């Protein structure tokens, strides 16, 4: 087993909040690793978290995004920067956790969370 204690989130609200909190934090060069197989909400939480960050900045806030395809066990990496800031926020989607990812997370002082499918009720029409 790996030595990191990785929190697990299963509801949409938890997932979006962890991404938004990462983006709105004031630390320099933050990394966030979202771990989970396909369909676990990584993309949804990433883009909804970005929208919340944009709204928090108001009309003066502009966010630059550099999406990159990483391939392999990382589906994608998104680097974001607020206009006028020197802080780059990086979100990495990781499909399968491994010792190599753990090493990188420790080296980069990354926040690592795991997403799993929740049992939230869906709205019926």
N, C-alpha and C positions, 0 to 999 in steps of 0.2 A: 504494500500500500504506500501511498505518497505521504510525505510528512506535512503537507499544508492542510489546514482546516479550511475547507471551502464551503461557504454558506450556500444553501439551496433555496431557490425561489420558484414558486409554482403558480402564483396568481398574476394576472395581467398588471394589476396595480403595483405589486411588488417589483416586477420586472421593469416597468417604465420608470418607477421612482429610483431604482438603483442606477439606471443610466442617466436620468436627469440630474441626480445628485452628483454623479461623477463629472458631468459636463459643467455644472454650475459651481463646482468647487474652485477654490482659489490657489491651489498648489501648482507648481511649475512642472510641466511635462508629464502629466498623469497618463497612465496606461490602465485600461480596463479590459480584462479578458472575460468574455461570456462563453461559458462551456455548455454544450448540449447538442444532441443530435438534431437533425432537420425537423422542423415543425414545432420546436420548443419555445419559440417566441423571440429569438435573438434579433432578427431583422425588424420585427414589429416594435419591440422595445427600443431599439436603436433609433428608428425614425421618429417614433412618438416622443422619445426623450429629446431629440434634436429640436422638434417643434416646440416643446415646452421651453427649452433654452432660448430659442428665437423669441418667443413671446415675452420671456422675462427681460430681454434686452430692450424691448420697445422699438420705436421707429429708428433710433440711432444705432441699433445693433445689427451688424452684418456679420455673417458667419461664412468663412471660406471652407470648402470641403475638398479633400483630395481622396476620392475612393480608389482603392487599389485591390486587385485580385491577387491573393497570395498563393492559392492552390494548395495541394496536399491536405494536411489535416486542419488547415485554417481556410475557411470559406472566403473571408474577406477581412480587410483591415481598412478602417476609416479614420482619417486624420482630419481634425477640425481645429479652426483657429478663429478667434473673435477679432474683428477689425481693430487695429491699434494695440493688440496684445502680442506678447512674445511667447505666450503659453500655447503649446500644441496639445490637444486632447486626442488620445488615440484609443479606439475601440477595436478589439480583435475578436472575431468569432472563431472559436475553437470547437471542432466537432468531437475530438477524442483527446482527453487529457493524457499526458505522457510525462515521463521524467524530463524530456527535453523542454516541454512547455513549462514545467515546474521550475526548471533552472532559469529560463528566461524571465518568468514572473518574478522570481527572487532577485535576479540581477537588475531588473528594471523597476523594482519596488511596485509592481502592479497590484491592483485590486483584482481578485479572481472570484467569480461567482458562477454557480451552475444553475441552469434553467431546466426545469422538468415540466412536463405537461400537468396541468392542474385539473381539478374536477369542478370547475366553475360552471354553474348552470348557464345555458344559453337562452336567449330571449325567444319566445315562441310567438309567431304572428297569427 
